[in-house]
Amino acid sequence: MSVVLSPDELAALRAISTPTISNAIELFNVRPRTAGYASKDVRCLFPELGVTVGYAATVIVEDCPPDARPDWSRFFEVYERLAEVPAPRVLVAQDRSTSAGQAAYCGEIVATT
């Protein structure tokens, strides 16, 4: 059973800093407190957009060999599953492609969709 938060509850979460949330999660003792630190390379590229709070929909994407035909049903399944996630939705994609620059999972039309 999933819990859907009210707009007021989401706003309250948006007001709490990420380090505060991380410190609270450490108290669950699900992993060593020194695990999971991000490097200094991880930074906000668009601070003017503000804080995002929502429900994550996660997907792993990979490229396919140049001679393979794409499985478009899997592609569209991502959007069907995303529609099942309560709003506000945040799509988090891990790109495991091995050939850089061969394809883009999310271009102009896909991002608009």
Contact map, one row per residue, 1 for C-alpha under 8 A:
11100000000000000000000000000000000000000000000000000000000000000000000000000000000000000000000000000000000000000
11110000000000000000000000000000000000000000000000000000000000000000000000000000000000000000000000000000000000000
11111000000000000000000000000000000000000000000000000000000000000000000000000000000000000000000000000000000000000
01111100000000000000000000000000000000000000000000000000000000000000000000000000000001000000000000000000000000000
00111111110000000000000000000000000000000000000000000000000000000000000000000000000000000000000000000000000000000
00011111110000000000000000000000000000000000000000000000000000000000000000000000000000000000000000000000000000000
00001111111000000000000000000000000000000000000000000000000000000000000000000000000000000000000000000000000000000
00001111111100000000000000000000000000000000000000000000000000000000000000000000000000000000000000000000000000000
00001111111110000000000000000000000000000000000000000000000000000000000000000000000000000000000000000000000000000
00001111111111000000000000000000000000000000000000001100000000000000000000000000000000000000000000000000000000000
00000011111111100000000000000000000000000000000000000000000000000000000000000000000000000000000000000000000000000
00000001111111110000000000000000000000000000000000000000000000000000000000000000000000000000000000000000000000000
00000000111111110000000000000000000000000000000000001000000000000000000000000000000000000000000000000000000000000
00000000011111111000000000000000000000000000000000111000000000000000000000000000000000000000000000000000000000000
00000000001111111000000000000000000000000000000000000000000000000000000000000000000000000000000000000000000000000
00000000000111111101100000000000000000000000000000000000000000000000000000000000000000000000000000000000000000000
00000000000001111111100000000000000000000000000000000000000000000000000000000000000000000000000000000000000000000
00000000000000011111110000000000000000000000000000000000000000000000000000000000000000000000000000000000000000000
00000000000000001111111000000000000000000000000000000000000000000000000000000000000000000000000000000000000000000
00000000000000011111111100000000000000000000000000000000000000000000000000000000000000000000000000000000000000000
00000000000000011111111110000000000000000000000000000000000000000000000000000000000000000000000000000000000000000
00000000000000000111111111000000000000000000000000000000000000000000000000000000000000000000000000000000000000000
00000000000000000011111111100000000000000000000000000000000000000000000000000000000000000000000000000000000000000
00000000000000000001111111110000000000000000000000000000000000000000000000000000000000000000000000000000000000000
00000000000000000000111111111000000000000000000000000000000000000000000000000000000000000000000000000000000000000
00000000000000000000011111111111100000000000000000000000000000000000000000000000000000000000000000000000000000000
00000000000000000000001111111000000000000000000000000000000000000000000000000000000000000000000000000000000000000
00000000000000000000000111111100000000000000000000000000000000000000000000000000000000000000000000000000000000000
00000000000000000000000011111111100000000000000000000000000000000000000000000000000000000000000000000000000000000
00000000000000000000000001011111000000000000000000000000000000000000000000000000000000000000000000000000000000000
00000000000000000000000001001111101000000000000000000000000000000000000000000000000000000000000000000000000000000
00000000000000000000000001001111111000000000000000000000000000000000000000000000000000000000000000000000000000000
00000000000000000000000001001011111000000000000000000000000000000000000000000000000000000000000000000000000000000
00000000000000000000000000000001111110000000000000000000000000000000000000000000000000000000000000000000000000000
00000000000000000000000000000011111110000000000000000000000000000000000000000000000000000000000000000000000000000
00000000000000000000000000000000011111000000000000000000000000000000000000000000000000000000000000000000000000000
00000000000000000000000000000000011111100000000000000000000000000000000000000000000000000000000000000000000000000
00000000000000000000000000000000000111111100000000000000000000000000000000000000000000000000000000000000000000000
00000000000000000000000000000000000011111100000000000000000000000000000000000000000000000000000000000000000000000
00000000000000000000000000000000000001111110000000000000000000000000000000000000000000000000000000000000000000000
00000000000000000000000000000000000001111110000000000000000000000000000000000000000000000000000000000000000000000
00000000000000000000000000000000000001111111000000000000000000000000000000000000000000000000000000000000000000000
00000000000000000000000000000000000000011111100000000000000000000000000000000000000000000000000000000000000000000
00000000000000000000000000000000000000000111111000000000000000000000000000000000000000000000000000000000000000000
00000000000000000000000000000000000000000011111000000000000000000000000000000000000000000000000000000000000000000
00000000000000000000000000000000000000000001111111000000000000000000000000000000000000000000000000000000000000000
00000000000000000000000000000000000000000001111111000000000000000000000000000000000000000000000000000000000000000
00000000000000000000000000000000000000000000011111000000000000000000000000000000000000000000000000000000000000000
00000000000000000000000000000000000000000000011111100000000000000000000000000000000000000000000000000000000000000
00000000000000000000000000000000000000000000011111110000000000000000000000000000000000000000000000000000000000000
00000000000001000000000000000000000000000000000011111000000000000000000000000000000000000000000000000000000000000
00000000000001000000000000000000000000000000000001111100000000000000000000000000000000000000000000000000000000000
00000000010011000000000000000000000000000000000000111110000000000000000000000000000000010000000000000000000000000
00000000010000000000000000000000000000000000000000011111000000000000000000000000000000111100000000000000000000000
00000000000000000000000000000000000000000000000000001111100000000000000000000000000011111100000000000000000000000
00000000000000000000000000000000000000000000000000000111110000000000000000000000000010001111000000000000000000000
00000000000000000000000000000000000000000000000000000011111000000000000000000000110010001111000000000000000000000
00000000000000000000000000000000000000000000000000000001111100000000000000000000000000000011110000000000000000000
00000000000000000000000000000000000000000000000000000000111110000000000000000100000000000011110000000000000000000
00000000000000000000000000000000000000000000000000000000011111000000000000000000000000000000111100000000000000000
00000000000000000000000000000000000000000000000000000000001111100000000000000000000000000000111110000000100000000
00000000000000000000000000000000000000000000000000000000000111110000000000000000000000000000001111000000000000000
00000000000000000000000000000000000000000000000000000000000011111000000000000000000000000000000111100110000000000
00000000000000000000000000000000000000000000000000000000000001111101010000000000000000000000000000000000000000000
00000000000000000000000000000000000000000000000000000000000000111111000000000000000000000000000000000000000000000
00000000000000000000000000000000000000000000000000000000000000011111000000000000000000000000000000000000000000000
00000000000000000000000000000000000000000000000000000000000000001111100000000000000000000000000000000000000000000
00000000000000000000000000000000000000000000000000000000000000011111110000000000000000000000000000000000000000000
00000000000000000000000000000000000000000000000000000000000000000011111000000000000000000000000000000000000000000
00000000000000000000000000000000000000000000000000000000000000010001111100000000000000000000000000000000000000000
00000000000000000000000000000000000000000000000000000000000000000000111111100000000000000000000000000000000000000
00000000000000000000000000000000000000000000000000000000000000000000011111110000000000000000000000000000000000000
00000000000000000000000000000000000000000000000000000000000000000000001111111000000000000000000000000000000000000
00000000000000000000000000000000000000000000000000000000000000000000001111111100000000000000000000000000000000000
00000000000000000000000000000000000000000000000000000000000000000000001111111110000000000000000000000000000000000
00000000000000000000000000000000000000000000000000000000000000000000000111111111000000000000000000000000000000000
00000000000000000000000000000000000000000000000000000000000000000000000011111111100000000000000000000000000000000
00000000000000000000000000000000000000000000000000000000001000000000000001111111110000000000000000000000000000000
00000000000000000000000000000000000000000000000000000000000000000000000000111111111000000000000000000000000000000
00000000000000000000000000000000000000000000000000000000000000000000000000011111111100000000000000000000000000000
00000000000000000000000000000000000000000000000000000000100000000000000000001111111110000000000000000000000000000
00000000000000000000000000000000000000000000000000000000100000000000000000000111111110001010000000000000000000000
00000000000000000000000000000000000000000000000000000000000000000000000000000011111111000000000000000000000000000
00000000000000000000000000000000000000000000000000000000000000000000000000000001111111000000000000000000000000000
00000000000000000000000000000000000000000000000000000011100000000000000000000000111111101000000000000000000000000
00010000000000000000000000000000000000000000000000000010000000000000000000000000001111111000000000000000000000000
00000000000000000000000000000000000000000000000000000110000000000000000000000000000011111000000000000000000000000
00000000000000000000000000000000000000000000000000001110000000000000000000000000000001111100000000000000000000000
00000000000000000000000000000000000000000000000000000111100000000000000000000000010011111110000000000000000000000
00000000000000000000000000000000000000000000000000000111100000000000000000000000000000011111000000000000000000000
00000000000000000000000000000000000000000000000000000001111000000000000000000000010000001111100000000000000000000
00000000000000000000000000000000000000000000000000000001111000000000000000000000000000000111110000000000000000000
00000000000000000000000000000000000000000000000000000000011110000000000000000000000000000011111000000000000000000
00000000000000000000000000000000000000000000000000000000011110000000000000000000000000000001111100000000000000000
00000000000000000000000000000000000000000000000000000000000111000000000000000000000000000000111110000000000000000
00000000000000000000000000000000000000000000000000000000000111100000000000000000000000000000011111000000000000000
00000000000000000000000000000000000000000000000000000000000011100000000000000000000000000000001111110000000000000
00000000000000000000000000000000000000000000000000000000000001100000000000000000000000000000000111110000000000000
00000000000000000000000000000000000000000000000000000000000000100000000000000000000000000000000011111100000000000
00000000000000000000000000000000000000000000000000000000000000000000000000000000000000000000000011111110000000000
00000000000000000000000000000000000000000000000000000000000000000000000000000000000000000000000000111111000000000
00000000000000000000000000000000000000000000000000000000000000100000000000000000000000000000000000111111000000000
00000000000000000000000000000000000000000000000000000000000000100000000000000000000000000000000000011111100000000
00000000000000000000000000000000000000000000000000000000000000000000000000000000000000000000000000001111111000000
00000000000000000000000000000000000000000000000000000000000010000000000000000000000000000000000000000011111001000
00000000000000000000000000000000000000000000000000000000000000000000000000000000000000000000000000000001111111100
00000000000000000000000000000000000000000000000000000000000000000000000000000000000000000000000000000001111111100
00000000000000000000000000000000000000000000000000000000000000000000000000000000000000000000000000000000011111110
00000000000000000000000000000000000000000000000000000000000000000000000000000000000000000000000000000000011111111
00000000000000000000000000000000000000000000000000000000000000000000000000000000000000000000000000000000111111111
00000000000000000000000000000000000000000000000000000000000000000000000000000000000000000000000000000000011111111
00000000000000000000000000000000000000000000000000000000000000000000000000000000000000000000000000000000000111111
00000000000000000000000000000000000000000000000000000000000000000000000000000000000000000000000000000000000011111
